[in-house]
Amino acid sequence: MGKLKTRSAAAKRFSVTGSGKFKRAKAYKSHILEKKSPKRKRNLRKAALVAKSYSDAVRKMCPFI
């Protein structure tokens, strides 16, 4: 059996919380920001958690983080 490897693209995007959940950044904050309200942009800065249905997929991509 081959070695387990981390997908480096996923490793850059996710981090693990103390309880073992995955933390991610929110989307829609990279461009076309003039029409978005300051409140909406401010809320996009906050981190979000990966949904439970995707956490197994993220764990397979990042077995060591």
PDB file of N, CA, C and O in Angstrom:
ATOM      1  N   MET A   1       0.842  -1.197   0.000  1.00  0.00           N
ATOM      2  CA  MET A   1       0.000   0.000   0.000  1.00  0.00           C
ATOM      3  C   MET A   1       0.878   1.247   0.000  1.00  0.00           C
ATOM      4  O   MET A   1       1.891   1.301   0.698  1.00  0.00           O
ATOM      5  N   GLY A   2       0.487   2.245  -0.782  1.00  0.00           N
ATOM      6  CA  GLY A   2       1.274   3.461  -0.872  1.00  0.00           C
ATOM      7  C   GLY A   2       1.143   4.352   0.357  1.00  0.00           C
ATOM      8  O   GLY A   2       0.331   4.105   1.249  1.00  0.00           O
ATOM      9  N   LYS A   3       1.951   5.377   0.374  1.00  0.00           N
ATOM     10  CA  LYS A   3       1.912   6.315   1.491  1.00  0.00           C
ATOM     11  C   LYS A   3       0.653   7.175   1.436  1.00  0.00           C
ATOM     12  O   LYS A   3       0.110   7.435   0.362  1.00  0.00           O
ATOM     13  N   LEU A   4       0.201   7.609   2.603  1.00  0.00           N
ATOM     14  CA  LEU A   4      -0.881   8.599   2.673  1.00  0.00           C
ATOM     15  C   LEU A   4      -0.286   9.961   2.399  1.00  0.00           C
ATOM     16  O   LEU A   4       0.750  10.318   2.960  1.00  0.00           O
ATOM     17  N   LYS A   5      -0.933  10.718   1.544  1.00  0.00           N
ATOM     18  CA  LYS A   5      -0.443  12.060   1.251  1.00  0.00           C
ATOM     19  C   LYS A   5      -1.551  13.068   1.487  1.00  0.00           C
ATOM     20  O   LYS A   5      -2.726  12.800   1.233  1.00  0.00           O
ATOM     21  N   THR A   6      -1.156  14.224   1.977  1.00  0.00           N
ATOM     22  CA  THR A   6      -2.084  15.327   2.179  1.00  0.00           C
ATOM     23  C   THR A   6      -2.255  16.078   0.869  1.00  0.00           C
ATOM     24  O   THR A   6      -1.280  16.335   0.162  1.00  0.00           O
ATOM     25  N   ARG A   7      -3.494  16.428   0.546  1.00  0.00           N
ATOM     26  CA  ARG A   7      -3.726  17.314  -0.600  1.00  0.00           C
ATOM     27  C   ARG A   7      -3.368  18.720  -0.150  1.00  0.00           C
ATOM     28  O   ARG A   7      -4.039  19.289   0.711  1.00  0.00           O
ATOM     29  N   SER A   8      -2.323  19.277  -0.722  1.00  0.00           N
ATOM     30  CA  SER A   8      -1.816  20.546  -0.226  1.00  0.00           C
ATOM     31  C   SER A   8      -2.810  21.687  -0.436  1.00  0.00           C
ATOM     32  O   SER A   8      -2.838  22.633   0.352  1.00  0.00           O
ATOM     33  N   ALA A   9      -3.626  21.609  -1.487  1.00  0.00           N
ATOM     34  CA  ALA A   9      -4.633  22.655  -1.702  1.00  0.00           C
ATOM     35  C   ALA A   9      -5.644  22.661  -0.559  1.00  0.00           C
ATOM     36  O   ALA A   9      -6.054  23.726  -0.098  1.00  0.00           O
ATOM     37  N   ALA A  10      -6.044  21.480  -0.104  1.00  0.00           N
ATOM     38  CA  ALA A  10      -6.998  21.395   0.998  1.00  0.00           C
ATOM     39  C   ALA A  10      -6.345  21.800   2.315  1.00  0.00           C
ATOM     40  O   ALA A  10      -6.987  22.424   3.160  1.00  0.00           O
ATOM     41  N   ALA A  11      -5.077  21.451   2.495  1.00  0.00           N
ATOM     42  CA  ALA A  11      -4.383  21.791   3.733  1.00  0.00           C
ATOM     43  C   ALA A  11      -4.276  23.303   3.916  1.00  0.00           C
ATOM     44  O   ALA A  11      -4.263  23.793   5.045  1.00  0.00           O
ATOM     45  N   LYS A  12      -4.199  24.041   2.809  1.00  0.00           N
ATOM     46  CA  LYS A  12      -4.118  25.496   2.885  1.00  0.00           C
ATOM     47  C   LYS A  12      -5.464  26.113   3.228  1.00  0.00           C
ATOM     48  O   LYS A  12      -5.518  27.229   3.743  1.00  0.00           O
ATOM     49  N   ARG A  13      -6.553  25.404   2.950  1.00  0.00           N
ATOM     50  CA  ARG A  13      -7.889  25.972   3.109  1.00  0.00           C
ATOM     51  C   ARG A  13      -8.575  25.617   4.423  1.00  0.00           C
ATOM     52  O   ARG A  13      -9.479  26.332   4.856  1.00  0.00           O
ATOM     53  N   PHE A  14      -8.166  24.535   5.059  1.00  0.00           N
ATOM     54  CA  PHE A  14      -8.850  24.073   6.263  1.00  0.00           C
ATOM     55  C   PHE A  14      -7.886  24.008   7.432  1.00  0.00           C
ATOM     56  O   PHE A  14      -6.692  23.763   7.260  1.00  0.00           O
ATOM     57  N   SER A  15      -8.423  24.232   8.629  1.00  0.00           N
ATOM     58  CA  SER A  15      -7.680  23.995   9.858  1.00  0.00           C
ATOM     59  C   SER A  15      -8.622  23.330  10.844  1.00  0.00           C
ATOM     60  O   SER A  15      -9.842  23.381  10.681  1.00  0.00           O
ATOM     61  N   VAL A  16      -8.054  22.705  11.868  1.00  0.00           N
ATOM     62  CA  VAL A  16      -8.847  21.925  12.809  1.00  0.00           C
ATOM     63  C   VAL A  16      -9.027  22.714  14.098  1.00  0.00           C
ATOM     64  O   VAL A  16      -8.086  23.337  14.590  1.00  0.00           O
ATOM     65  N   THR A  17     -10.233  22.683  14.640  1.00  0.00           N
ATOM     66  CA  THR A  17     -10.506  23.325  15.924  1.00  0.00           C
ATOM     67  C   THR A  17     -10.107  22.366  17.048  1.00  0.00           C
ATOM     68  O   THR A  17      -9.713  21.229  16.791  1.00  0.00           O
ATOM     69  N   GLY A  18     -10.210  22.826  18.268  1.00  0.00           N
ATOM     70  CA  GLY A  18      -9.851  21.991  19.412  1.00  0.00           C
ATOM     71  C   GLY A  18     -10.733  20.775  19.558  1.00  0.00           C
ATOM     72  O   GLY A  18     -10.291  19.737  20.052  1.00  0.00           O
ATOM     73  N   SER A  19     -11.988  20.893  19.131  1.00  0.00           N
ATOM     74  CA  SER A  19     -12.916  19.764  19.253  1.00  0.00           C
ATOM     75  C   SER A  19     -12.863  18.837  18.050  1.00  0.00           C
ATOM     76  O   SER A  19     -13.621  17.868  17.990  1.00  0.00           O
ATOM     77  N   GLY A  20     -11.980  19.111  17.083  1.00  0.00           N
ATOM     78  CA  GLY A  20     -11.812  18.219  15.944  1.00  0.00           C
ATOM     79  C   GLY A  20     -12.628  18.587  14.724  1.00  0.00           C
ATOM     80  O   GLY A  20     -12.599  17.866  13.726  1.00  0.00           O
ATOM     81  N   LYS A  21     -13.360  19.696  14.777  1.00  0.00           N
ATOM     82  CA  LYS A  21     -14.129  20.124  13.609  1.00  0.00           C
ATOM     83  C   LYS A  21     -13.216  20.899  12.671  1.00  0.00           C
ATOM     84  O   LYS A  21     -12.160  21.384  13.078  1.00  0.00           O
ATOM     85  N   PHE A  22     -13.629  21.011  11.415  1.00  0.00           N
ATOM     86  CA  PHE A  22     -12.824  21.730  10.433  1.00  0.00           C
ATOM     87  C   PHE A  22     -13.336  23.149  10.270  1.00  0.00           C
ATOM     88  O   PHE A  22     -14.538  23.391  10.163  1.00  0.00           O
ATOM     89  N   LYS A  23     -12.394  24.078  10.253  1.00  0.00           N
ATOM     90  CA  LYS A  23     -12.700  25.492  10.086  1.00  0.00           C
ATOM     91  C   LYS A  23     -12.360  25.890   8.662  1.00  0.00           C
ATOM     92  O   LYS A  23     -11.375  25.412   8.100  1.00  0.00           O
ATOM     93  N   ARG A  24     -13.175  26.772   8.071  1.00  0.00           N
ATOM     94  CA  ARG A  24     -12.948  27.199   6.695  1.00  0.00           C
ATOM     95  C   ARG A  24     -13.243  28.689   6.583  1.00  0.00           C
ATOM     96  O   ARG A  24     -13.864  29.282   7.466  1.00  0.00           O
ATOM     97  N   ALA A  25     -12.792  29.278   5.493  1.00  0.00           N
ATOM     98  CA  ALA A  25     -13.108  30.677   5.201  1.00  0.00           C
ATOM     99  C   ALA A  25     -14.392  30.725   4.381  1.00  0.00           C
ATOM    100  O   ALA A  25     -14.725  29.769   3.681  1.00  0.00           O
ATOM    101  N   LYS A  26     -15.101  31.823   4.468  1.00  0.00           N
ATOM    102  CA  LYS A  26     -16.331  31.978   3.696  1.00  0.00           C
ATOM    103  C   LYS A  26     -16.014  32.460   2.280  1.00  0.00           C
ATOM    104  O   LYS A  26     -14.994  33.107   2.038  1.00  0.00           O
ATOM    105  N   ALA A  27     -16.905  32.132   1.366  1.00  0.00           N
ATOM    106  CA  ALA A  27     -16.731  32.503  -0.037  1.00  0.00           C
ATOM    107  C   ALA A  27     -17.318  33.889  -0.296  1.00  0.00           C
ATOM    108  O   ALA A  27     -17.880  34.511   0.605  1.00  0.00           O
ATOM    109  N   TYR A  28     -17.184  34.368  -1.533  1.00  0.00           N
ATOM    110  CA  TYR A  28     -17.773  35.631  -2.021  1.00  0.00           C
ATOM    111  C   TYR A  28     -17.115  36.867  -1.421  1.00  0.00           C
ATOM    112  O   TYR A  28     -17.780  37.892  -1.267  1.00  0.00           O
ATOM    113  N   LYS A  29     -15.839  36.804  -1.079  1.00  0.00           N
ATOM    114  CA  LYS A  29     -15.159  37.964  -0.500  1.00  0.00           C
ATOM    115  C   LYS A  29     -13.977  38.391  -1.362  1.00  0.00           C
ATOM    116  O   LYS A  29     -13.162  39.199  -0.915  1.00  0.00           O
ATOM    117  N   SER A  30     -13.858  37.867  -2.598  1.00  0.00           N
ATOM    118  CA  SER A  30     -12.650  38.146  -3.373  1.00  0.00           C
ATOM    119  C   SER A  30     -12.804  39.295  -4.364  1.00  0.00           C
ATOM    120  O   SER A  30     -11.831  40.001  -4.626  1.00  0.00           O
ATOM    121  N   HIS A  31     -13.989  39.505  -4.918  1.00  0.00           N
ATOM    122  CA  HIS A  31     -14.154  40.584  -5.893  1.00  0.00           C
ATOM    123  C   HIS A  31     -15.620  40.977  -5.939  1.00  0.00           C
ATOM    124  O   HIS A  31     -16.467  40.360  -5.293  1.00  0.00           O
ATOM    125  N   ILE A  32     -15.907  42.028  -6.724  1.00  0.00           N
ATOM    126  CA  ILE A  32     -17.250  42.631  -6.823  1.00  0.00           C
ATOM    127  C   ILE A  32     -17.744  43.013  -5.421  1.00  0.00           C
ATOM    128  O   ILE A  32     -18.816  42.595  -4.984  1.00  0.00           O
ATOM    129  N   LEU A  33     -16.934  43.813  -4.739  1.00  0.00           N
ATOM    130  CA  LEU A  33     -17.241  44.148  -3.347  1.00  0.00           C
ATOM    131  C   LEU A  33     -18.014  45.456  -3.210  1.00  0.00           C
ATOM    132  O   LEU A  33     -18.546  45.737  -2.136  1.00  0.00           O
ATOM    133  N   GLU A  34     -18.092  46.264  -4.267  1.00  0.00           N
ATOM    134  CA  GLU A  34     -18.761  47.562  -4.148  1.00  0.00           C
ATOM    135  C   GLU A  34     -20.248  47.422  -3.870  1.00  0.00           C
ATOM    136  O   GLU A  34     -20.816  48.203  -3.108  1.00  0.00           O
ATOM    137  N   LYS A  35     -20.880  46.431  -4.484  1.00  0.00           N
ATOM    138  CA  LYS A  35     -22.323  46.295  -4.317  1.00  0.00           C
ATOM    139  C   LYS A  35     -22.709  45.549  -3.039  1.00  0.00           C
ATOM    140  O   LYS A  35     -23.887  45.511  -2.685  1.00  0.00           O
ATOM    141  N   LYS A  36     -21.754  44.968  -2.356  1.00  0.00           N
ATOM    142  CA  LYS A  36     -22.051  44.257  -1.104  1.00  0.00           C
ATOM    143  C   LYS A  36     -21.999  45.239   0.059  1.00  0.00           C
ATOM    144  O   LYS A  36     -21.138  46.117   0.112  1.00  0.00           O
ATOM    145  N   SER A  37     -22.920  45.080   0.971  1.00  0.00           N
ATOM    146  CA  SER A  37     -23.005  46.012   2.096  1.00  0.00           C
ATOM    147  C   SER A  37     -21.849  45.778   3.065  1.00  0.00           C
ATOM    148  O   SER A  37     -21.297  44.679   3.119  1.00  0.00           O
ATOM    149  N   PRO A  38     -21.479  46.811   3.834  1.00  0.00           N
ATOM    150  CA  PRO A  38     -20.408  46.642   4.816  1.00  0.00           C
ATOM    151  C   PRO A  38     -20.704  45.541   5.833  1.00  0.00           C
ATOM    152  O   PRO A  38     -19.802  44.818   6.257  1.00  0.00           O
ATOM    153  N   LYS A  39     -21.968  45.423   6.218  1.00  0.00           N
ATOM    154  CA  LYS A  39     -22.340  44.373   7.175  1.00  0.00           C
ATOM    155  C   LYS A  39     -22.092  42.987   6.584  1.00  0.00           C
ATOM    156  O   LYS A  39     -21.580  42.093   7.257  1.00  0.00           O
ATOM    157  N   ARG A  40     -22.466  42.826   5.309  1.00  0.00           N
ATOM    158  CA  ARG A  40     -22.275  41.537   4.642  1.00  0.00           C
ATOM    159  C   ARG A  40     -20.789  41.208   4.507  1.00  0.00           C
ATOM    160  O   ARG A  40     -20.382  40.067   4.730  1.00  0.00           O
ATOM    161  N   LYS A  41     -19.980  42.203   4.143  1.00  0.00           N
ATOM    162  CA  LYS A  41     -18.545  41.968   3.994  1.00  0.00           C
ATOM    163  C   LYS A  41     -17.896  41.670   5.343  1.00  0.00           C
ATOM    164  O   LYS A  41     -16.982  40.851   5.432  1.00  0.00           O
ATOM    165  N   ARG A  42     -18.369  42.332   6.379  1.00  0.00           N
ATOM    166  CA  ARG A  42     -17.840  42.107   7.720  1.00  0.00           C
ATOM    167  C   ARG A  42     -18.136  40.675   8.173  1.00  0.00           C
ATOM    168  O   ARG A  42     -17.282  40.028   8.779  1.00  0.00           O
ATOM    169  N   ASN A  43     -19.340  40.182   7.880  1.00  0.00           N
ATOM    170  CA  ASN A  43     -19.696  38.815   8.265  1.00  0.00           C
ATOM    171  C   ASN A  43     -18.949  37.772   7.439  1.00  0.00           C
ATOM    172  O   ASN A  43     -18.748  36.647   7.897  1.00  0.00           O
ATOM    173  N   LEU A  44     -18.539  38.136   6.234  1.00  0.00           N
ATOM    174  CA  LEU A  44     -17.772  37.204   5.415  1.00  0.00           C
ATOM    175  C   LEU A  44     -16.342  37.019   5.924  1.00  0.00           C
ATOM    176  O   LEU A  44     -15.671  36.052   5.562  1.00  0.00           O
ATOM    177  N   ARG A  45     -15.877  37.949   6.765  1.00  0.00           N
ATOM    178  CA  ARG A  45     -14.537  37.807   7.332  1.00  0.00           C
ATOM    179  C   ARG A  45     -14.457  36.692   8.361  1.00  0.00           C
ATOM    180  O   ARG A  45     -13.396  36.101   8.558  1.00  0.00           O
ATOM    181  N   LYS A  46     -15.571  36.404   9.015  1.00  0.00           N
ATOM    182  CA  LYS A  46     -15.569  35.426  10.097  1.00  0.00           C
ATOM    183  C   LYS A  46     -15.385  34.014   9.550  1.00  0.00           C
ATOM    184  O   LYS A  46     -15.785  33.711   8.425  1.00  0.00           O
ATOM    185  N   ALA A  47     -14.783  33.171  10.351  1.00  0.00           N
ATOM    186  CA  ALA A  47     -14.586  31.784   9.955  1.00  0.00           C
ATOM    187  C   ALA A  47     -15.891  31.010  10.092  1.00  0.00           C
ATOM    188  O   ALA A  47     -16.767  31.380  10.874  1.00  0.00           O
ATOM    189  N   ALA A  48     -16.009  29.938   9.325  1.00  0.00           N
ATOM    190  CA  ALA A  48     -17.184  29.069   9.394  1.00  0.00           C
ATOM    191  C   ALA A  48     -16.704  27.632   9.553  1.00  0.00           C
ATOM    192  O   ALA A  48     -15.534  27.330   9.315  1.00  0.00           O
ATOM    193  N   LEU A  49     -17.607  26.754   9.953  1.00  0.00           N
ATOM    194  CA  LEU A  49     -17.269  25.346  10.102  1.00  0.00           C
ATOM    195  C   LEU A  49     -17.726  24.570   8.866  1.00  0.00           C
ATOM    196  O   LEU A  49     -18.731  24.903   8.239  1.00  0.00           O
ATOM    197  N   VAL A  50     -16.972  23.541   8.537  1.00  0.00           N
ATOM    198  CA  VAL A  50     -17.351  22.659   7.436  1.00  0.00           C
ATOM    199  C   VAL A  50     -18.560  21.850   7.887  1.00  0.00           C
ATOM    200  O   VAL A  50     -18.609  21.401   9.033  1.00  0.00           O
ATOM    201  N   ALA A  51     -19.529  21.658   7.011  1.00  0.00           N
ATOM    202  CA  ALA A  51     -20.726  20.889   7.332  1.00  0.00           C
ATOM    203  C   ALA A  51     -20.352  19.441   7.628  1.00  0.00           C
ATOM    204  O   ALA A  51     -19.363  18.922   7.111  1.00  0.00           O
ATOM    205  N   LYS A  52     -21.162  18.799   8.469  1.00  0.00           N
ATOM    206  CA  LYS A  52     -20.883  17.415   8.861  1.00  0.00           C
ATOM    207  C   LYS A  52     -20.817  16.491   7.649  1.00  0.00           C
ATOM    208  O   LYS A  52     -20.014  15.558   7.620  1.00  0.00           O
ATOM    209  N   SER A  53     -21.656  16.747   6.651  1.00  0.00           N
ATOM    210  CA  SER A  53     -21.690  15.874   5.484  1.00  0.00           C
ATOM    211  C   SER A  53     -20.397  15.942   4.675  1.00  0.00           C
ATOM    212  O   SER A  53     -20.109  15.014   3.920  1.00  0.00           O
ATOM    213  N   TYR A  54     -19.613  17.008   4.807  1.00  0.00           N
ATOM    214  CA  TYR A  54     -18.356  17.149   4.075  1.00  0.00           C
ATOM    215  C   TYR A  54     -17.137  16.840   4.922  1.00  0.00           C
ATOM    216  O   TYR A  54     -16.031  16.744   4.390  1.00  0.00           O
ATOM    217  N   SER A  55     -17.311  16.680   6.231  1.00  0.00           N
ATOM    218  CA  SER A  55     -16.142  16.544   7.101  1.00  0.00           C
ATOM    219  C   SER A  55     -15.355  15.267   6.819  1.00  0.00           C
ATOM    220  O   SER A  55     -14.132  15.262   6.955  1.00  0.00           O
ATOM    221  N   ASP A  56     -16.032  14.180   6.429  1.00  0.00           N
ATOM    222  CA  ASP A  56     -15.311  12.952   6.087  1.00  0.00           C
ATOM    223  C   ASP A  56     -14.440  13.157   4.851  1.00  0.00           C
ATOM    224  O   ASP A  56     -13.316  12.658   4.796  1.00  0.00           O
ATOM    225  N   ALA A  57     -14.946  13.881   3.868  1.00  0.00           N
ATOM    226  CA  ALA A  57     -14.174  14.144   2.653  1.00  0.00           C
ATOM    227  C   ALA A  57     -12.948  15.001   2.961  1.00  0.00           C
ATOM    228  O   ALA A  57     -11.871  14.764   2.416  1.00  0.00           O
ATOM    229  N   VAL A  58     -13.111  15.993   3.832  1.00  0.00           N
ATOM    230  CA  VAL A  58     -11.982  16.853   4.196  1.00  0.00           C
ATOM    231  C   VAL A  58     -10.955  16.045   4.980  1.00  0.00           C
ATOM    232  O   VAL A  58      -9.752  16.236   4.804  1.00  0.00           O
ATOM    233  N   ARG A  59     -11.416  15.148   5.839  1.00  0.00           N
ATOM    234  CA  ARG A  59     -10.487  14.335   6.626  1.00  0.00           C
ATOM    235  C   ARG A  59      -9.665  13.408   5.724  1.00  0.00           C
ATOM    236  O   ARG A  59      -8.493  13.153   6.000  1.00  0.00           O
ATOM    237  N   LYS A  60     -10.270  12.909   4.658  1.00  0.00           N
ATOM    238  CA  LYS A  60      -9.513  12.063   3.721  1.00  0.00           C
ATOM    239  C   LYS A  60      -8.477  12.878   2.964  1.00  0.00           C
ATOM    240  O   LYS A  60      -7.386  12.387   2.676  1.00  0.00           O
ATOM    241  N   MET A  61      -8.814  14.122   2.642  1.00  0.00           N
ATOM    242  CA  MET A  61      -7.852  14.970   1.928  1.00  0.00           C
ATOM    243  C   MET A  61      -6.722  15.427   2.829  1.00  0.00           C
ATOM    244  O   MET A  61      -5.599  15.633   2.369  1.00  0.00           O
ATOM    245  N   CYS A  62      -7.016  15.588   4.121  1.00  0.00           N
ATOM    246  CA  CYS A  62      -6.021  16.078   5.085  1.00  0.00           C
ATOM    247  C   CYS A  62      -5.904  15.104   6.245  1.00  0.00           C
ATOM    248  O   CYS A  62      -6.413  15.400   7.326  1.00  0.00           O
ATOM    249  N   PRO A  63      -5.259  13.959   6.072  1.00  0.00           N
ATOM    250  CA  PRO A  63      -5.236  12.969   7.149  1.00  0.00           C
ATOM    251  C   PRO A  63      -4.359  13.361   8.339  1.00  0.00           C
ATOM    252  O   PRO A  63      -4.485  12.768   9.410  1.00  0.00           O
ATOM    253  N   PHE A  64      -3.481  14.338   8.176  1.00  0.00           N
ATOM    254  CA  PHE A  64      -2.516  14.639   9.235  1.00  0.00           C
ATOM    255  C   PHE A  64      -2.738  15.970   9.937  1.00  0.00           C
ATOM    256  O   PHE A  64      -2.002  16.296  10.869  1.00  0.00           O
ATOM    257  N   ILE A  65      -3.742  16.757   9.513  1.00  0.00           N
ATOM    258  CA  ILE A  65      -3.946  18.032  10.207  1.00  0.00           C
ATOM    259  C   ILE A  65      -5.036  17.893  11.245  1.00  0.00           C
ATOM    260  O   ILE A  65      -5.357  18.859  11.937  1.00  0.00           O
TER     261      ILE A  65
END
